[in-house]
Amino acid sequence: MLLLETFVLALVCSYGSSQVRLTQPQLSITREGNKAIRIDCHVSLSEDFGKAPIHWYRQRHDAAPERILFIATQSVLDRDLDKGKFNAEKKIGQSTCTLTINKITSNDIATYYCAYWDHTVLENCRQPVQQPTLHSEPQPLECLRPLSPL
């Protein structure tokens, strides 16, 4: 049997006028190999859930998190190799997004979590960057001489 641990994530994102809260009710899930597994993410937000981009991440032991896919109106995988392995769907009336992992193997043992962000988060958090100074004339190059002969 495989133990798939899911991280309970209660993420509150605040930007602009939107408030988002994500919760994953399943602490851990155990399944036999070669079966499918479903992980729910309940989403509470002040905008249209049907169009909201929900991202799914996987974090294997001693590794950085990696995004598997995201879903706004349809599921979009980050890698073509994962086609048929992962899928996500939204239950609009329940404000729930479900990740399905098909034909699980020992390689699927990881922490899975959902997240919400879109391009406006990046735009609202952008800081001005100082532009580099460009010189139109060549600048002198100074060379240092050794203090003592070699």
Phi, psi and omega per residue, in radians:
M1 nan 2.593 3.141
L2 -1.879 2.413 3.064
L3 -1.829 2.016 3.090
L4 -1.831 1.970 -3.136
E5 -1.557 2.314 3.054
T6 -1.990 2.331 -3.104
F7 -1.423 2.222 3.098
V8 -1.362 2.021 -3.051
L9 -2.058 2.071 3.026
A10 -1.990 1.613 -3.029
L11 -1.818 2.179 3.062
V12 -1.934 2.035 3.114
C13 -1.817 2.350 3.128
S14 -2.288 2.086 3.022
Y15 -2.775 2.505 -3.106
G16 0.973 -2.314 -3.134
S17 -1.792 0.057 -3.086
S18 -1.580 2.464 3.011
Q19 -2.165 2.319 -3.117
V20 -2.297 2.394 3.054
R21 -2.316 2.187 3.122
L22 -2.005 2.364 3.068
T23 -2.381 2.498 3.071
Q24 -2.068 1.927 -3.024
P25 -1.265 -0.400 -3.079
Q26 -1.530 2.100 3.108
L27 -1.327 -0.746 3.079
S28 -2.679 2.728 -3.097
I29 -2.356 2.341 3.098
T30 -2.084 2.274 3.125
R31 -2.467 2.704 3.013
E32 -1.294 2.729 3.123
G33 -1.069 2.695 3.090
N34 1.221 0.226 3.083
K35 -1.828 3.014 3.080
A36 -1.730 2.679 3.119
I37 -2.336 2.524 -3.122
R38 -2.182 2.317 3.141
I39 -2.150 2.172 -3.100
D40 -1.643 2.611 3.039
C41 -2.350 1.979 3.105
H42 -1.519 2.295 -3.028
V43 -2.074 2.233 3.047
S44 -2.097 1.994 3.134
L45 -2.568 2.830 -3.041
S46 -1.623 0.194 3.101
E47 -2.190 -3.019 -3.084
D48 -1.182 1.886 -3.136
F49 -1.068 -0.600 -3.112
G50 -1.041 -0.496 -3.136
K51 -1.836 -0.104 -3.078
A52 -1.210 2.290 3.120
P53 -1.366 2.046 3.080
I54 -1.910 2.252 -3.101
H55 -1.888 2.502 3.081
W56 -2.025 2.295 -3.126
Y57 -2.101 2.677 3.037
R58 -2.191 2.361 3.062
Q59 -2.246 1.917 3.077
R60 -1.401 2.798 -3.128
H61 -0.971 2.298 3.120
D62 1.047 0.546 3.112
A63 -2.382 2.783 3.096
A64 -1.293 2.671 3.062
P65 -1.104 2.551 3.073
E66 -2.276 2.362 3.111
R67 -1.317 2.313 3.114
I68 -1.574 -0.865 -3.077
L69 -2.844 3.000 2.948
F70 -2.422 2.777 3.125
I71 -2.428 2.241 2.980
A72 -1.970 -1.418 3.032
T73 -1.751 -0.366 3.047
Q74 -2.553 2.756 -3.087
S75 -1.317 2.295 3.126
V76 -2.215 2.043 3.139
L77 -1.379 2.596 3.061
D78 -1.400 -0.468 -3.141
R79 -2.285 2.364 3.112
D80 -1.122 -0.457 -3.140
L81 -1.081 -0.441 -3.084
D82 -1.523 0.062 3.140
K83 -1.090 2.233 -3.097
G84 1.576 -0.368 3.121
K85 -1.503 -0.790 -3.092
F86 -2.118 2.557 3.027
N87 -2.668 2.667 3.067
A88 -2.298 2.594 3.081
E89 -2.503 2.696 3.109
K90 -1.950 2.394 2.971
K91 -1.839 1.680 -2.992
I92 -1.013 -0.823 -3.102
G93 -1.090 -0.458 -3.130
Q94 -1.780 -0.029 -3.057
S95 0.866 0.839 -3.106
T96 -2.181 2.393 3.029
C97 -1.995 2.285 -3.077
T98 -2.072 2.226 3.020
L99 -1.639 2.258 3.054
T100 -1.950 2.260 3.060
I101 -1.983 2.047 -3.086
N102 -1.622 2.613 3.062
K103 0.804 1.094 -3.078
I104 -1.137 2.566 3.088
T105 -2.340 3.120 3.109
S106 -1.100 -0.391 3.104
N107 -1.206 -0.272 -3.114
D108 -1.578 -0.041 3.120
I109 -1.167 2.036 -3.057
A110 -3.008 3.084 2.975
T111 -1.724 2.265 -3.131
Y112 -2.027 2.358 3.104
Y113 -2.577 2.718 -3.141
C114 -1.778 2.762 3.129
A115 -2.620 2.773 3.087
Y116 -2.218 2.200 2.969
W117 -2.889 2.713 3.057
D118 -2.499 -3.105 -3.050
H119 -1.071 -0.434 -3.123
T120 -1.199 -0.487 3.069
V121 -1.086 -0.790 -3.132
L122 -1.162 -0.700 3.141
E123 -1.157 -0.702 -3.108
N124 -1.266 -0.412 -3.098
C125 -1.715 -0.010 -3.122
R126 -1.128 2.408 3.075
Q127 -1.928 2.554 3.097
P128 -1.108 2.467 3.135
V129 -1.883 2.336 3.116
Q130 -1.257 2.254 -3.127
Q131 -1.314 2.493 3.095
P132 -1.179 2.631 3.103
T133 -1.425 2.265 3.108
L134 -1.886 2.354 3.132
H135 -1.862 2.337 3.129
S136 -1.544 -0.287 3.113
E137 -1.979 2.600 3.106
P138 -1.062 2.441 3.123
Q139 -1.699 2.512 -3.125
P140 -1.160 2.528 3.105
L141 -1.863 2.136 -3.131
E142 -1.739 2.331 3.096
C143 -1.937 2.440 3.096
L144 -1.667 2.402 3.091
R145 -1.692 2.583 3.105
P146 -1.085 2.551 3.135
L147 -1.233 -0.580 3.129
S148 -2.269 2.603 -3.135
P149 -1.160 2.603 -3.134
L150 -1.486 nan nan
